[in-house]
């Protein structure tokens, strides 16, 4: 059974649900009335009178009409609250609600006149006053219930919207990370390196070793198996850095002066991939790679969840390689997405020395 007064968007309270609540309230007061009449019997009125056909018919009619009243008023008030109506807009439905309950009591007392002892007969004025009080009370109940449930609906809707917004932000962040990662990791290069390794193996072991190392670097860059929530194991990232150092040493016949040390427990820690490697690549690209007095210094220290990465190199003399700044910009974007305010990246560019320091306070 269903009862529709308004269209679907206005129908917040169904007739069926309201009916069961009203029925439960009437049954409660029906039982209370029986208990009171048994405990404090009135002259000419016993608990047996509650079970007369006339009295039961009255209760059935009261439950039906009260259910209809609350279904209409609750949905009407909900519609007004939901559409942010002004106080003046509430006056017509409030007056109609009060008037309808007033008429309801008058008609019901005419059809089912109450049985009262002769010394308790109410005057007309007192009866009208009781009708008015009942009408105001029932209207206030309907208004209060509609207001409270509207607030609860809005709170639920806000929560759903916030969850959807958070999900969209996560998806956006992941898409940005994938896009930035794709700029650094072209698939075709990995496939080409495998081909070159196979072709160069019979001719030059050193060249083959370099190609194999570079292939390992690209394999790491393209692999998603080692990622968890967009992050890689720190120990794999360190191995990636060592491979980059190795391939640069092969380029210069192992004549580079590079110092790379790792302190602390790195097992179990994770980091977004290719951040450390970009900082190291900048040092190799712009640094004086053969300065014995001022080698490229790379230090990584892990203390609990805190990571400190330090890279320092002497600038090389002569023409400078062109730099677009995309690498460092990508790093900042990815760190912002992954760590928010939980990191600090400092770049010091003096006349002779270039230093980068990355601190992640919570890996």
Buried (B, 14 or more C-beta within 10 A) or exposed (E): EEBEBEEEEBBBBBBEEBBEBBBEEBEEEBEEEBEEBEEEEEEEBEBEBBEEEEBEEBBEEBBEBBBBBBBBBBBBBBBBBBEEEEEEEBEEBBEBBBEBBBEBBEEBEEEBEEEEEEEEEEEEEEBBEEBBEBBBEBBEEBBEBBBEBBEEBEEEEEEEEEEEEEEEEEEEBEEBBEEBBEEBBEEEBBEBBBEBBEEBBEEEEEBBBBBBBBBBBBEBBBBEEEBEEBBBBBBBBBEBBBBBBBBBBBEEEEEBBBEBEBEBEBEEBBBBBBBBBBBBBBBBBBBBBEBEEBBBBBBBBBEEEBBBBBBBBBBBEEEEEEEEEEBBEBBEBBBBBBBEEBBEBEEEEEEEEBBBBBBBBEB
